């Protein structure tokens, strides 16, 4: 991705919006050379929408049931992002799989954060999956998005040790701290044009 400062981003959310807040805080503090053009949710009750509006960000909801098909929904979603001039699509707890048609409109410019060390424990409830499996280390992964479930090329990971007295909830809370640190950092790298993709391998210039 070529550098474009500040990088215009769109954030897709479905829930509480804590990663969105972390990104917005990092941008406001001058640590990330990006600009949030729009926040979009697929759920009108998502707390993230209200948090975005409180910050003066443009926020809207596209409700899937109001569209005749997944393809129609993805076309509408892409149209809003394009209209707002978005160059990087940031999934922050967005609970829908995006179609290849959508991804083709933002090649190499859709990223997600997952609360596990991919390729282990993709999908829902990743923290509980890791805890139940008995791993000694978990963490979070920022990756490019493809049409699969958490299968895109990995950009960066943060490791979180699993303690003997952890519960799925305490482990998730410590992973979330690392998510809030790592996600803005990766967006900074992308904004500065420091990330290159070669097949499945991602290189970051330090």
C-alpha positions as CSV (number, residue, x, y, z in Angstrom):
1,X,0.0,0.0,0.0
2,X,1.4,3.4,-0.9
3,X,1.8,6.0,1.8
4,X,-1.0,8.6,2.0
5,X,-0.8,10.9,5.0
6,X,-3.1,11.2,6.8
7,X,-4.5,7.9,5.7
8,X,-8.4,8.0,5.3
9,X,-9.8,5.0,7.1
10,X,-13.3,3.5,7.6
11,X,-14.0,1.4,10.7
12,X,-16.6,-1.4,10.6
13,X,-18.0,-2.4,14.0
14,X,-20.7,-4.6,15.4
15,X,-20.4,-4.2,19.2
16,X,-18.8,-2.2,22.0
17,X,-16.2,-0.4,20.0
18,X,-13.2,-0.6,22.2
19,X,-10.7,-1.1,19.4
20,X,-12.4,1.8,17.5
21,X,-11.8,3.9,20.6
22,X,-8.2,2.9,20.9
23,X,-7.6,3.8,17.2
24,X,-9.4,7.1,17.6
25,X,-7.4,7.9,20.7
26,X,-4.1,7.1,19.0
27,X,-5.0,9.3,16.0
28,X,-6.1,12.2,18.3
29,X,-2.8,11.9,20.2
30,X,-0.9,12.3,17.0
31,X,0.6,8.7,17.2
32,X,-1.1,7.5,14.0
33,X,-1.2,9.5,10.8
34,X,-4.7,8.6,9.8
35,X,-8.2,10.2,9.7
36,X,-11.4,8.3,10.4
37,X,-13.8,9.1,7.6
38,X,-16.7,7.0,8.7
39,X,-17.7,4.4,11.3
40,X,-20.2,1.8,10.0
41,X,-22.1,-0.9,11.9
42,X,-24.4,-3.7,10.9
43,X,-26.2,-3.5,14.2
44,X,-28.2,-0.3,15.1
45,X,-27.8,-1.1,18.8
46,X,-24.0,-1.2,18.6
47,X,-22.4,0.9,21.4
48,X,-19.6,1.8,19.0
49,X,-22.0,4.0,17.0
50,X,-22.8,6.2,20.0
51,X,-19.2,6.4,21.0
52,X,-18.2,7.5,17.5
53,X,-20.9,10.2,17.4
54,X,-19.7,11.4,20.8
55,X,-16.3,12.0,19.3
56,X,-17.8,13.9,16.4
57,X,-17.2,11.1,13.9
58,X,-19.5,10.4,11.1
59,X,-21.4,7.1,12.0
60,X,-24.1,5.1,10.2
61,X,-25.7,1.7,10.3
62,X,-26.4,-0.5,7.3
63,X,-28.8,-3.2,8.5
64,X,-28.4,-6.5,6.6
65,X,-32.0,-7.5,6.6
66,X,-32.9,-4.4,4.6
67,X,-30.9,-5.7,1.6
68,X,-32.1,-8.6,-0.6
69,X,-28.8,-10.5,-0.6
70,X,-25.3,-10.6,0.9
71,X,-24.0,-9.2,-2.4
72,X,-26.4,-6.3,-2.3
73,X,-25.4,-5.5,1.3
74,X,-21.7,-5.6,0.4
75,X,-22.2,-3.4,-2.6
76,X,-24.0,-0.8,-0.4
77,X,-21.2,-1.0,2.2
78,X,-18.5,-0.5,-0.4
79,X,-20.4,2.4,-1.9
80,X,-20.5,4.3,1.4
81,X,-16.8,3.7,2.1
82,X,-15.9,4.8,-1.4
83,X,-18.1,7.9,-1.1
84,X,-16.3,8.9,2.1
85,X,-12.9,8.5,0.4
86,X,-11.8,5.5,2.5
87,X,-8.5,4.0,1.5
88,X,-8.1,1.5,4.3
89,X,-11.0,-0.6,5.7
90,X,-10.5,-1.5,9.4
91,X,-12.6,-4.3,10.9
92,X,-13.0,-3.7,14.7
93,X,-15.3,-6.4,16.0
94,X,-17.3,-6.5,12.7
95,X,-19.2,-9.8,12.9
96,X,-19.8,-10.4,9.2
97,X,-17.7,-12.2,6.5
98,X,-17.0,-9.9,3.6
99,X,-17.5,-11.2,0.1
100,X,-14.7,-11.5,-2.5
101,X,-16.6,-8.8,-4.6
102,X,-16.2,-6.4,-1.7
103,X,-12.6,-7.2,-1.1
104,X,-11.8,-6.7,-4.8
105,X,-12.9,-3.1,-4.4
106,X,-10.2,-2.5,-1.7
107,X,-7.3,-4.7,-2.8
108,X,-4.8,-5.1,0.0
109,X,-6.6,-2.6,2.1
110,X,-8.9,-4.5,4.4
111,X,-7.5,-5.5,7.8
112,X,-8.9,-7.2,10.9
113,X,-7.8,-8.0,14.5
114,X,-8.4,-11.4,16.0
115,X,-8.0,-12.3,19.7
116,X,-5.7,-15.4,19.1
117,X,-2.4,-16.3,17.5
118,X,-3.6,-17.3,14.1
119,X,-3.7,-19.7,12.4
120,X,-4.7,-21.2,15.8
121,X,-8.3,-20.7,17.0
122,X,-10.0,-18.8,14.2
123,X,-13.7,-17.8,14.4
124,X,-15.8,-17.0,17.4
125,X,-14.8,-17.3,21.1
126,X,-11.1,-17.5,20.3
127,X,-10.0,-16.7,23.8
128,X,-12.2,-19.5,25.2
129,X,-11.0,-21.9,22.5
130,X,-7.3,-21.2,23.5
131,X,-8.1,-21.5,27.2
132,X,-10.0,-24.8,26.8
133,X,-7.2,-26.2,24.6
134,X,-4.7,-25.5,27.4
135,X,-2.2,-23.5,25.4
136,X,0.6,-21.7,27.4
137,X,0.6,-18.6,25.1
138,X,-2.2,-16.8,23.3
139,X,-2.5,-13.3,22.0
140,X,-3.8,-11.3,19.1
141,X,-3.2,-11.1,15.4
142,X,-3.7,-8.3,12.9
143,X,-4.1,-9.6,9.4
144,X,-5.2,-8.7,5.9
145,X,-8.7,-10.0,5.2
146,X,-9.5,-12.5,2.6
147,X,-12.8,-14.3,1.8
148,X,-12.1,-17.0,4.5
149,X,-12.6,-16.9,8.3
150,X,-9.5,-15.3,9.8
151,X,-7.3,-16.8,7.0
152,X,-5.7,-13.7,5.5
153,X,-1.9,-13.0,5.6
154,X,-0.6,-12.1,9.0
155,X,0.8,-8.5,9.5
156,X,1.7,-8.6,13.2
157,X,1.0,-10.5,16.4
158,X,1.3,-9.9,20.1
159,X,1.9,-12.8,22.6
160,X,0.0,-13.0,25.9
161,X,1.1,-15.8,28.4
162,X,-1.8,-17.9,29.7
163,X,-1.6,-18.1,33.5
164,X,-2.5,-21.1,35.5
165,X,-5.3,-19.3,37.3
166,X,-6.7,-17.7,34.2
167,X,-10.3,-17.9,33.2
168,X,-11.5,-17.2,29.6
169,X,-12.6,-13.8,30.8
170,X,-9.3,-12.8,32.5
171,X,-7.3,-14.1,29.5
172,X,-9.6,-12.1,27.1
173,X,-9.1,-8.9,29.2
174,X,-5.3,-9.2,28.9
175,X,-5.5,-9.9,25.2
176,X,-7.6,-6.9,24.7
177,X,-4.9,-4.6,26.2
178,X,-2.6,-5.9,23.5
179,X,-5.2,-5.4,20.8
180,X,-5.5,-1.8,21.8
181,X,-1.8,-1.3,21.5
182,X,-1.1,-3.4,18.4
183,X,-4.0,-2.3,16.1
184,X,-3.1,1.4,16.0
185,X,0.5,0.6,15.5
186,X,-0.3,-1.5,12.4
187,X,-2.4,1.3,11.0
188,X,0.5,3.6,11.5
189,X,2.8,1.3,9.5
190,X,0.2,1.1,6.7
191,X,-0.2,4.9,6.7
192,X,3.5,5.3,6.4
193,X,3.7,2.9,3.5
194,X,6.0,0.5,5.5
195,X,4.0,-2.7,4.8
196,X,4.5,-4.9,1.7
197,X,2.7,-8.1,0.8
198,X,4.4,-11.0,-1.1
199,X,2.0,-13.9,-1.5
200,X,1.2,-14.8,2.1
201,X,4.3,-13.1,3.5
202,X,4.1,-9.6,5.0
203,X,7.2,-7.5,5.4
204,X,7.3,-4.4,7.6
205,X,10.1,-1.8,7.2
206,X,11.3,-0.8,10.6
